[in-house]
Amino acid sequence: MARSFEALSKAYLASYGLLIVYPSLLIAAVKKGVYKAPRHLEKELNSLSILARQALNPKKMIEKLKHDPIGRSQLPDLLKSTSNFFQQNNEREFASLYNKISEFLRKPVNQRNYAEIMTLRKEITRVMQLKNVHERFYEILKKCIEGNINEDICKNLTQESKEMLSSFSNKEYLLDQILSILDLGFQEMFDGILYASYLARAAEIADYTVGRTEDDEKYLAEIIDHQQEIFDFLSKMQEINKVLIKDDELDDFMSQIEEEARKYFKHE
């Protein structure tokens, strides 16, 4: 179980980084916060760049990150720099949440406890609600397409992008569904990060059978006590994937969006 989380964390390390910074960039776009904190934004993006380089170097990942790819990587620093960017944009709840997760991941593996994970998961569910922000952002983009506002974001929209966004106009119910899925996806991502960091110690202990301490045995017993909850989390992720696969209309719609996106990047 621990090795599975470890493998997933290494495979998706760069993706985690992009998803971690995304909410801050979305909110900043809506609130024009980029102009309020350019220095903090630069630090956030620099940290993301470092994480991406770590994720794209398998040899160094094995050597330096070992069984704790979450805690040993740039990810805790990225969370901290993103927290600072949130703070500068007066998003105190997001800033506090990101800072708490960063502090948890910075702890030595033998100091990460399950009770703290449960507390953080509750806060993640409460705070990571981006649906309203996405809707506000979409309204800005709609006005761009209609030519009703003259914002920098409008100037950067290509014709292909406008066509892609216009496809939402008569499918508001799908937009609502997608935004709800996005919120759930962000919450599940952070849950997965916390579980992976908690189980990193188990992966280390598995490397040796002789010399285990009493604390090691207590920790392994704690995992056994909560293994059903962890498996339930994995099962829930599996069910979410099944729902997405079965939703043909959503799948067709997202394929259309993907095709428009491919056209956009082809011209870049």
C-alpha positions in Angstrom: 0.0 0.0 0.0 2.8 2.4 1.0 4.8 1.6 -2.2 1.7 2.2 -4.3 1.3 5.7 -2.9 5.0 6.3 -3.4 4.9 5.2 -7.0 1.9 7.4 -7.7 3.5 10.4 -6.0 6.6 10.1 -8.2 4.5 9.6 -11.3 2.3 12.6 -10.7 4.8 14.9 -8.9 4.8 17.6 -11.7 1.0 17.4 -12.0 0.6 17.9 -8.3 2.7 21.1 -8.7 0.5 22.5 -11.4 -2.7 21.7 -9.6 -1.4 23.2 -6.4 -0.6 26.6 -8.0 -3.8 26.6 -10.2 -6.2 27.9 -7.5 -3.9 30.8 -6.7 -3.6 31.8 -10.3 -7.3 31.4 -10.9 -8.2 33.6 -7.9 -5.5 36.2 -8.9 -6.9 36.4 -12.4 -10.4 37.1 -11.1 -9.2 39.6 -8.5 -6.3 41.0 -10.6 -4.1 39.9 -7.9 -1.1 39.3 -10.1 -0.5 43.0 -10.1 -0.7 43.2 -6.3 2.0 40.6 -5.7 4.4 40.1 -8.7 7.3 39.2 -6.5 5.4 36.5 -4.7 4.0 35.2 -8.0 7.6 35.0 -9.3 8.7 33.0 -6.3 5.7 30.6 -6.7 6.5 30.0 -10.4 10.2 29.5 -9.7 9.4 26.9 -7.1 7.1 25.2 -9.5 9.9 25.1 -12.1 12.2 23.4 -9.6 9.6 20.8 -8.8 9.1 20.1 -12.5 12.8 19.6 -13.0 12.9 17.1 -10.1 9.9 15.2 -11.5 11.5 14.9 -14.9 14.8 13.5 -13.6 14.1 9.9 -12.6 17.7 9.2 -11.5 17.8 12.1 -9.1 14.3 11.4 -8.0 15.4 7.9 -6.9 18.6 9.1 -5.3 17.3 12.2 -3.4 13.6 11.6 -2.9 13.8 7.9 -2.0 10.6 6.7 -0.3 9.3 10.2 0.5 8.8 12.0 -2.8 6.3 14.4 -1.3 8.3 15.5 1.7 11.8 15.5 0.2 10.8 17.3 -3.1 10.2 21.0 -3.7 6.5 20.4 -3.1 6.5 21.7 0.6 8.3 24.9 -0.6 5.9 25.3 -3.4 3.0 25.1 -1.0 4.6 27.7 1.2 5.3 30.2 -1.7 1.7 29.7 -2.9 0.5 30.3 0.6 2.4 33.6 0.6 0.9 34.6 -2.8 -2.6 33.8 -1.4 -1.8 35.9 1.7 -0.9 38.9 -0.5 -4.2 38.6 -2.3 -6.1 38.5 1.1 -7.1 34.9 0.6 -6.4 34.0 4.3 -8.2 30.7 4.5 -6.3 29.3 1.4 -3.1 30.8 2.7 -3.5 29.1 6.1 -4.5 25.8 4.6 -1.5 25.7 2.2 0.8 26.7 5.0 -0.5 23.9 7.4 -0.1 21.3 4.7 3.5 22.5 4.0 4.4 22.4 7.6 3.0 18.8 7.9 5.0 17.6 4.9 8.2 19.2 6.2 8.0 17.1 9.4 10.3 14.1 9.7 8.4 10.9 8.6 8.3 9.7 12.2 6.4 12.8 13.3 3.6 12.7 10.8 0.5 11.3 12.6 -2.8 10.1 11.4 -4.9 12.4 13.6 -3.4 15.5 12.0 -4.2 14.1 8.6 -7.8 13.8 9.6 -7.9 17.4 10.8 -6.3 18.6 7.6 -8.7 16.6 5.4 -11.6 18.3 7.1 -10.1 21.7 6.5 -9.3 20.8 2.8 -13.0 19.8 2.2 -14.2 23.1 3.8 -11.7 25.5 2.1 -11.1 23.9 -1.4 -14.4 25.2 -2.9 -13.5 26.9 -6.2 -16.8 26.5 -8.1 -17.9 30.1 -7.5 -14.5 31.5 -8.5 -14.6 29.4 -11.7 -18.1 30.8 -12.5 -16.8 34.3 -12.0 -13.9 33.6 -14.2 -16.1 32.2 -16.9 -18.3 35.3 -16.7 -15.2 37.4 -17.4 -14.3 35.2 -20.4 -17.9 35.4 -21.7 -17.7 39.2 -21.6 -14.4 39.0 -23.5 -16.1 37.0 -26.2 -19.0 39.4 -26.4 -16.6 42.4 -26.5 -18.1 44.0 -23.4 -14.8 44.5 -21.5 -11.2 45.4 -22.4 -9.1 43.4 -20.0 -5.6 42.0 -20.6 -7.0 38.5 -20.4 -9.3 39.3 -23.3 -6.3 40.5 -25.4 -4.6 37.1 -24.9 -7.5 35.0 -26.1 -7.1 33.6 -29.6 -10.0 32.8 -31.9 -9.6 29.1 -31.2 -9.8 29.8 -27.4 -13.0 31.9 -28.0 -14.5 29.0 -30.0 -13.6 26.6 -27.2 -15.3 28.8 -24.6 -18.3 29.4 -26.7 -19.0 25.7 -26.7 -20.1 26.1 -23.1 -22.8 28.7 -23.9 -25.6 26.2 -24.4 -24.3 23.5 -22.1 -24.4 25.3 -18.7 -25.4 22.1 -16.9 -22.2 20.4 -18.1 -20.2 23.4 -16.9 -21.8 23.0 -13.5 -21.0 19.3 -13.5 -17.4 19.9 -14.6 -16.8 22.6 -11.9 -18.2 20.3 -9.2 -15.8 17.5 -10.4 -12.9 19.9 -10.3 -13.6 20.8 -6.6 -13.8 17.2 -5.7 -10.6 16.5 -7.7 -8.6 19.1 -5.8 -9.8 17.8 -2.5 -8.9 14.2 -3.4 -5.5 15.3 -4.7 -4.6 16.9 -1.4 -5.9 13.8 0.5 -3.7 11.6 -1.6 -0.7 13.8 -0.9 -1.3 13.6 2.8 -1.7 9.8 2.7 1.5 9.4 0.6 3.5 11.5 3.1 2.1 9.6 6.1 2.9 6.2 4.5 6.4 7.2 3.5 7.7 5.9 6.8 6.1 2.5 6.2 8.0 2.2 2.9 11.2 3.0 4.7 10.5 0.4 7.5 9.8 -2.2 4.8 13.4 -2.0 3.8 14.5 -3.6 7.0 13.0 -6.3 9.3 15.8 -6.3 11.9 16.3 -3.3 14.3 12.7 -2.0 14.2 12.0 0.2 17.2 9.0 0.2 19.5 7.8 3.4 17.8 8.1 1.7 14.4 5.8 -1.1 15.7 3.3 1.4 17.1 3.3 3.3 13.8 2.6 0.1 11.8 -0.1 -0.8 14.2 -1.7 2.6 13.6 -1.7 1.9 9.9 -3.4 -1.4 10.4 -6.0 0.4 12.6 -6.8 2.8 9.8 -6.1 0.7 6.7 -9.8 0.4 6.0 -10.1 4.2 5.8 -7.2 4.4 3.4 -8.6 1.6 1.3 -12.0 3.3 1.3 -10.2 6.4 0.0 -8.7 4.4 -2.9 -12.1 2.8 -3.6 -13.7 6.2 -3.8 -11.1 7.4 -6.3 -11.9 4.3 -8.3 -15.7 5.0 -8.2 -15.1 8.6 -9.4 -13.1 7.3 -12.4 -15.9 4.9 -13.2 -18.5 7.7 -13.2 -16.3 9.8 -15.5 -15.9 6.9 -17.9 -19.6 6.1 -18.0 -20.7 9.7 -18.6 -20.7 9.6 -22.4 -22.0 13.1 -22.9 -19.4 14.6 -20.6 -16.8 12.6 -22.3 -17.8 13.8 -25.8 -17.9 17.4 -24.5 -14.4 17.1 -23.0 -13.2 15.6 -26.2 -14.4 18.6 -28.0 -12.6 20.9 -25.6 -9.5 18.8 -26.0 -9.6 19.1 -29.8 -10.0 22.9 -29.6 -7.1 23.0 -27.1 -4.9 21.0 -29.5 -5.7 23.4 -32.3 -4.7 26.3 -30.0 -1.4 24.8 -29.0 -0.6 23.8 -32.6 -0.7 27.5 -33.5 1.4 28.5 -30.5 
